[in-house]
């Protein structure tokens, strides 16, 4: 267990010092892993690289596009080489286990193959090739973490990362506001070590999900969990990200429902899940039909700050290549080059993505890629139902929460299939974890 070798307050433990060489090596190894994980939490950058356009003259959309188009700079290439080299090195000893697990999760294998194949029809083949390599390494790293660590250890690993990300974010906000506070829109929103305020809120919400499904074993553990939660909520609140606020509210609601479900019999648990869906579906429909009245309450206009205009323009571009798309990361990956120029001309925004993960997948990989992603969600929810038939452990709730948050988050932002995004890595780990547990439940039922 990771917690047995971690210093407080990073993990809830009473055994602070390693007592033998093996535990010391494990401790060093875990801390080294935090480097790549924090790198992915920052979406492939470190906070001090995001300050150049952090001002009123560098609007958030154009700034993001600039950051993306500057990915070939020497410093970033050096960082990526070091990070990816380390990941490949640590994956090598368990490569057979990774490939075995990958063969059992063929959807992700198919997605990796599709990203590379899309080089053939990509409008920018070299861009597609580069980001396909990033994507494949990221995906394999997710399978590595799912293979290398048990479910509780996975939660502890992300709890460690969450502690570091939250504490460093608060330090950067207070000591280096030119990096930690978003000055692009004049809102003074907190973004910490993350590249943008929405990224900050979404990522911290995902970090918060893990700690809510860990059961503290001591009074000290309960205290540190409370502090962790309060600091996370502070950062999410001060980010001023409406998307983050809604996701955090959805997380808290899901935690409440899951806690109730754990106390029920399997049949009652399934009934509770059915009732929950009956409530959520009409509620979502009601919100969708009354956006014009609801959005002003959240400080947004009826166009969702221009998003509906963007989505209309994006859909027109999708219809030009609806089946296979423009090539992986080829539509937005080159800024104002290529077909993305049409979006800028029609909407007046210079964009890095369409603010909807599913539309972006359709742009990149067409209906083929979109169907594979939707199939991964269907499979995850099917496995979740199987897991809930038995006596689910708390980590099952964590897996389901990640899947639900990923689904909701990609209605407004993009994290799915995005290279160097920790959100994508966590989604894969959740899908793999649910598949493994569903297989165990089925084998137990038919034994």
Secondary structure, DSSP 8 states (H G I E B T S, - for coil): -GGGG--TTTS--S--S--SHHHHHHHHHHHHHHHHHHHHHTTSS-GGGS-TT-STTS-HHHHHHHHHHTTTSHHHHHHHHHHHHHHHHHHHTTHHHHHHHHHH-HHHHHHHHHHHHGGGT-SSHHHHHHHHHHHHHHHHHHHHHHHHS-HHHHHHHHHHHHHHHHHHHHHHHHH-HHHHEE-SSSS-EE-TTSSSHHHHHHHHHHHHHHHHT---SSHHHHHHHHHHHHHHHHHHHHTT-HHHHHHHHHHHHHHHHHHHHHTS-HHHHHHHHHHHHHHHHHHHHHHHHTHHHHGGGGT--TTTTTHHHHHHHHHHHHTTSTTT-S-TTTTTTTTTSTTHHHHHHHHS---SS-S-HHHHHHHHHHHHHHHHHHHHHHHHHHHHHHHHHS---HHHHHHHHHHHHHHHHTTTS--TT-TT-HHHHHHHHHHHHHHHHHHHHHHHH--
